[in-house]
Amino acid sequence: MPFGDPKFTVVNPSPDVDQTLRSLRVSDWFSAAAISGGAWGYGYIFGKPIRMANASTGLALGMTCASMMLLQGSRLGLLQNGRSRLRGYRENAREVAKYGAWHVQPELKPVGEKRFPTATGLMSPSVQPPLDWRNYD
C-alpha cells in the first residue's frame, strides 16, 4: 500500500482481483491490447530467423506485462489504474456511483501547490491506527 492518504473517496481499501477486473474501464482494456500488440509486433520485427515463435513469445510477455499493469495499484505509474481507482488514489467518480463508498474514509486533505508541498504526515489514524503495545511482552 502506498504511504500517504488517498486524495479521492475510497471504494475498497484492499480490492480483490475479481472486483478490480469488474471495475476496469474501456481505456484500460485498450491499453492492455496496445501493450500486448506492441510486444507481438516487436517480437515479429526483431525475430528474424523464426519470426512467429518470437512474436508469440513477445505476445505472452506483453500480456503478462499488461495484466500486471492493470491489476497493480500505486499512486505512480502510467497505466496502473485498476486498483488505484478503487483505493482512492485516482479519479473514481464512476466507481463510487457504481459500488458505493467504503464505510471508513480517511480525512481528505486539500492538495496544495505541487511545487511547494506542506508536510501532512504519513498516514491518518483511520487508514493506519496506532499500535496497541499492551499485549506485547
C-alpha angles and dihedrals in degrees: 000000000000116000115248135046122292117253096217136047113294115235097178123351093208110024121186126231094264094054091045092053092047091052098050116120128223091257089058092054091048090050091052091049091049093051092048093045092047091052090050091050092048091052092048096047098045098034096083105164097042106015102170095049091050091044091053091049090049090051091052091049091045092051090049091050092046093050091049091048092050098044099039116091125207139136092242126054143082104255104007095120105123101086096018092070093049092047094048101250095113134039106289111167092132093050092049090051092047103041104017130233126297114259094239114053125185118234105273109225121205115256108241129197110312095218094057108028123186123227109256101169127255104276138351119244091248090063098038114014118211116266119265106221097182095097096048117096 
